[in-house]
């Protein structure tokens, strides 16, 4: 019976950079060199700044969604329905990313994997584009109702404007996440 055996090849000891003096000042032949990760910038996935951005995205999207959903006549305007759908998607995406960031912070794991960052960049790009488009469409309708038609007395203009403002804030906090993830992919 022919069984293959693993072979071990000797490897030379790597030279130290401090002339034989290890970390801590003693001559303990310790080859540990402190590593600095330049890729972990606050605002990127797995950082406290990234978690803060995700929470801001989630809170503003949910506030806009709740404000718009409490009005009785938002279903009659397509742009407002689109705003509800976009902020709903934004809130689900943001809370799922916040949970991932919390997990990464608790277990001290870096999320700077190429595939993970690609997924985050694509998701942030899609949700930020949809939220921005919905906020712009809703802002156009609120201007039409308020300034052009002068029919704010018959509508919920304050709620429409507040929900639109919350959607813009949600987009504004999603944009840094997208740009940081995209920049991280481009710098590889």
Secondary structure by P-SEA (a helix, b strand, c coil): cbbbbbbbbbbccccccccccccccccccccccbbbbccccccccccaaaaaaaaaaaaaaaaaaaaaaacccccccaaaaaaaaaaaaaaaaaaaaaaaaaaaaaaccccccaaaaaaaaaaaaaaaaaaaaaaaaaaaaaaaaccccccccccaaaaaaaaaaaaaaaaaaaaaaaaaaaaaaaac
